[in-house]
């Protein structure tokens, strides 16, 4: 689908307006953010299965420390980071298509704005690096929201039935590449910036792998 400049500008402007409206960024105030809530389904991936996946990605204790170091650096840059990421999505029709309204064919500004708020919290959660059961269960919830099982339900929208799986892990590169300059803005040494960036690449790839689980045939994940 080719999106007109008018539709694209309106959608991204609406998303930014919603995201920057006066509201606390604390987790309980974000609609649809359910990390740690008791009603979440348990992840079909166990903590015992998560550990070898982390080892395969070479994600270790040094990376956890680097991720947590990045939190203080990134916390007050979240909106600027989201501006860059949303600019990339807006300039990539294949990605923006997952936010289009099925009735109008145009990007749904309210949908983009609602997801943006949770995306901002995702930055902080990733930097927290808490690879526990609550985190794992929420990864499964995020996965379901990309797949036909729960796509569109959280925000009550009429949009595409899924985010194509091929774009999940592909987004690791633009997300982490554009994040790196933000890691370097608070005076961290070049070596520390490299460590934080490498840790982010591993963590984002780990998460996108977990998000692909609902797309896999039974027993093949």
Buried (B, 14 or more C-beta within 10 A) or exposed (E): EEBEEEBBEBBBEBBBEBBEEEEEBEBEEBEBBBBBEEEBEEBEBEEEEBEEBBEEBEBEEEBBBBBBBBBEBBEEBBEEBBBBBBEBBBEEBEBBBBBBBEEEEBBBBBBBBBBBBBBBBBBBBBBEBBBEBBBBBBBBBBBBBBBEEBBBEBBEBEBBEBBBBEBBBBBBEBBBEBBBEBBBEEEBEEEBBBBBBBBBBBBBBBBBBBBBBBBEEEEEB
